Amino acid sequence: AVAYVKFVMKRRDMKYVVSALQAAKPMLEVQPSDLDRNEFLLNTPNATYYLPDGLSGMKAHDAADLITKSTLVSPGDDGRQLWEEALNLFFCGDKELIEYVQKIVGLSAIGKVYVESMIIAYGDGRNGKSTFWNSISRVLGTYSGSMSADALTVGQQQLLLFMRPGSQLEINLDIRDAENWKAVFKGDYAAENDYQFI
């Protein structure tokens, strides 16, 4: 057993890991670029949906789709009334704002960037911002992620390196300092007229 532990510990060294990965490359049947290739396929626990067709775009799971992610739940009407009541509470009954947010959330389910946006949910505490975005993140399952406030405030290069390939929704709920927001919006790439505040 001692010899085995020594062998395992030695093989955990990065040079051996890299060596094993290099040796495996010719044996890979799927290239990483082949994974999650169809941006309109949304994988859920009960089926895969072709998003342009809505709920009628449901099809059985197919390994040939090479989808690596899944939402946490499947579409359905369970809890719909509670969700609609919550939306009315969060957005003060503003139907136009609710429709806008629905479009933004829908865009985050698509695996391709069609609209480059950074959505900032701003307001006093205890008004539903975190509850809303955490709910969306949970529903999207592995299509969603979270990011540190530091990724937004340490510079443009750091932000670009942070964004995960294939990540469709990144959520940060922890920038409270106005100076940090100023750091996010400074520089040539963040001209004042590039942003629409709602």
Secondary structure by P-SEA (a helix, b strand, c coil): caaaaaaaaaaacaaaaaaaaaaaccccccccccccccccccccccccccccccccccccccccccccccccccccccaaaaaaaaaaaaaccaaaaaaaaaaaaaaaacccccccccccccccccccaaaaaaaaaaaacccccccccccccccaaaaaaaccccccbbbbcccccaaaaaaacccccccccccccc
